[in-house]
Structures are given as structure tokens and as C-alpha cells.
Amino acid sequence: MFIPSQDDVRRFFCETFRKQEAREILTPIEAIARDWVLQHPEYATSFTDVEAALTKDYSVEQGVENPFLHVSMHLSIVEQISIDQPPGIRNACQSLTRRLGSEHAAHHQVMECLGEMIWRSQRSGLPPDGAAYIDCVLRR
């Protein structure tokens, strides 16, 4: 299993952004990432300088949203939907997208549920609760 480091993730988004700006051919995963990066123009400067990206501190104490984490969560949700894992996430996300009239807005709601599931898992030491995650999305 490939488990990228924080630096790997930041380099990936910076390189995807660079390739997009240079109109170079993107891999399929880069194309998906590019689509979400472009929907967040407020993060553009974060993706332009690899060295700055590698040293930037996005800790809670800094009070700044982490653009790399945010776009990574979009990619995670895309992957979850594509393989319907946990089972039911595809239908829950599609239903939320229809209700909100926006895939982007739906993803932001799903992110809240995903973050909550991960936080609960870390706090309890138990595996992530996919059923609770789906329920959270359905309640949005």
C-alpha cells in the first residue's frame, strides 16, 4: 500500500498546479486533483512554490486552513464515491448533491462528517465507523 508523506502530498499538488499552468499533460489522478484545485482559487498561491509549501505550518494554532488537506479530502471523497466505500457513501453523496444543487457544496458537508469520523476513531482507538459516517452525510 502506498502511504504518501505530508511532503509527498504537497509536492503532488504543487506539481499538478505547475503542470496545469504550463498546459502539460496530466495523469488521471492529477486531472481530478486539478479540477478541485481550480474550484479553490483562494489556494492558488499555496500551490505555486514547492519549497514554501514544504515548510508552511498549518497547525490549528496558526488559525489557517490547510489547502493541501482540504483538496486531499476532496480527492478522498471522489475515491470513496467511485468505489462506494464505505458501502452507501455513493448514494448518500449523490442525494446530498441533489439536495444542495452543488457537488462542491455537498463535498464540503461530507468533509465535516469525514473529519468527525476520523476524529472519533482517533479518540476512541477504534476503527472508523462507516455506518455513522453515512448516517452523518444522510442527515446533512
ZALO-836031 format. One line per 2 residues: number of its first residue (from 1); their letters; for each residue x, y, z of C-alpha. Coordinates in Angstrom, 3 decimals. Example, Ala and Ser with C-alpha at 12.3 -4.5 7.8 and 13.67 -1.06 7.14 Angstrom:
// ZALO-836031
1 = as = 12.300/-4.500/7.800 | 13.670/-1.060/7.140
// end
This chain:
// ZALO-836031
1 = mf = 0.000/0.000/0.000 | 1.241/3.465/-0.870
3 = ip = 1.150/5.838/2.086 | 2.394/9.263/0.970
5 = sq = 4.125/11.562/3.413 | 2.988/15.130/4.019
7 = dd = 5.789/16.308/1.730 | 4.711/13.837/-0.989
9 = vr = 1.161/15.201/-0.881 | 2.298/18.806/-1.022
11 = rf = 4.672/18.086/-3.901 | 1.887/16.281/-5.775
13 = fc = -0.468/19.273/-5.596 | 2.272/21.770/-6.445
15 = et = 3.365/19.693/-9.436 | -0.244/19.267/-10.576
17 = fr = -0.738/23.024/-10.351 | 2.522/23.663/-12.232
19 = kq = 1.575/21.216/-14.981 | -1.885/22.793/-15.276
21 = ea = -0.401/26.265/-15.586 | 2.110/25.014/-18.191
23 = re = -0.678/23.189/-20.082 | 1.195/19.906/-19.759
25 = il = -0.466/16.502/-19.906 | -1.838/15.381/-16.552
27 = tp = -2.204/11.857/-15.234 | -5.788/10.811/-14.437
29 = ie = -5.346/11.464/-10.699 | -3.704/14.820/-11.437
31 = ai = -6.689/15.740/-13.633 | -9.059/15.018/-10.753
33 = ar = -6.856/16.995/-8.367 | -6.653/19.862/-10.867
35 = dw = -10.434/20.045/-11.052 | -10.668/20.530/-7.278
37 = vl = -7.688/22.886/-7.119 | -9.343/25.078/-9.762
39 = qh = -12.512/25.188/-7.666 | -10.434/26.716/-4.874
41 = pe = -8.699/29.746/-6.414 | -8.111/31.065/-2.896
43 = ya = -5.442/28.356/-2.517 | -3.569/29.084/-5.770
45 = ts = -0.621/30.793/-4.097 | -0.176/27.788/-1.791
47 = ft = 0.463/25.563/-4.801 | 2.939/27.793/-6.662
49 = dv = 6.065/27.416/-4.503 | 7.065/23.865/-3.597
51 = ea = 9.730/24.876/-1.085 | 7.349/27.209/0.750
53 = al = 4.668/24.505/0.686 | 7.015/22.018/2.320
55 = tk = 7.808/24.332/5.231 | 4.443/26.009/5.805
57 = dy = 2.827/25.294/9.177 | -0.931/24.777/9.017
59 = sv = -1.372/23.832/12.651 | -4.615/24.672/14.419
61 = eq = -2.716/27.266/16.443 | -1.924/29.145/13.234
63 = gv = -5.639/29.544/12.525 | -5.140/28.975/8.788
65 = en = -6.940/26.334/6.738 | -4.626/23.739/5.214
67 = pf = -5.254/23.820/1.438 | -3.396/20.529/0.931
69 = lh = -5.578/18.746/3.468 | -8.719/20.339/2.068
71 = vs = -8.085/19.304/-1.537 | -6.883/15.875/-0.352
73 = mh = -10.240/15.403/1.340 | -11.983/16.236/-1.941
75 = ls = -9.890/13.515/-3.617 | -10.659/11.074/-0.836
77 = iv = -14.375/11.676/-1.237 | -14.135/11.232/-5.021
79 = eq = -12.403/7.889/-4.455 | -14.937/6.788/-1.833
81 = is = -17.790/7.592/-4.214 | -16.115/5.816/-7.142
83 = id = -15.777/2.535/-5.222 | -18.785/3.066/-2.907
85 = qp = -16.667/2.569/0.174 | -17.914/2.616/2.817
87 = pg = -20.970/0.975/1.255 | -23.709/3.552/0.782
89 = ir = -21.455/6.609/0.519 | -22.121/6.951/-3.216
91 = na = -25.889/7.172/-2.790 | -25.600/9.390/0.281
93 = cq = -23.306/11.841/-1.549 | -25.413/11.838/-4.696
95 = sl = -28.530/12.520/-2.643 | -26.809/15.367/-0.800
97 = tr = -25.550/16.809/-4.105 | -29.103/16.796/-5.490
99 = rl = -30.488/18.439/-2.320 | -27.836/21.168/-2.322
101 = gs = -27.689/21.554/-6.095 | -23.887/21.527/-5.961
103 = eh = -21.322/18.738/-5.868 | -18.828/21.157/-4.341
105 = aa = -21.157/22.196/-1.529 | -22.016/18.549/-0.911
107 = hh = -18.326/17.659/-0.644 | -17.849/20.329/1.989
109 = qv = -20.680/18.851/4.036 | -19.274/15.338/3.589
111 = me = -15.868/16.623/4.732 | -17.397/17.629/8.034
113 = cl = -18.711/14.096/8.503 | -15.444/12.511/7.348
115 = ge = -13.441/14.672/9.741 | -15.789/13.797/12.596
117 = mi = -15.491/10.071/11.849 | -11.699/10.244/11.797
119 = wr = -11.601/12.322/14.994 | -13.880/9.842/16.814
121 = sq = -11.778/6.921/15.635 | -8.562/8.552/16.816
123 = rs = -10.062/9.480/20.184 | -11.584/6.050/20.834
125 = gl = -8.818/3.923/19.335 | -11.493/2.048/17.389
127 = pp = -11.704/1.610/13.608 | -13.562/4.313/11.677
129 = dg = -17.340/3.816/11.864 | -18.505/3.809/8.248
131 = aa = -22.167/3.443/9.202 | -22.027/6.529/11.437
133 = yi = -20.268/8.402/8.615 | -23.041/7.508/6.162
135 = dc = -25.700/8.494/8.725 | -23.993/11.846/9.224
137 = vl = -23.987/12.502/5.459 | -27.646/11.496/5.186
139 = rr = -28.577/13.937/7.988 | -26.973/16.885/6.147
// end
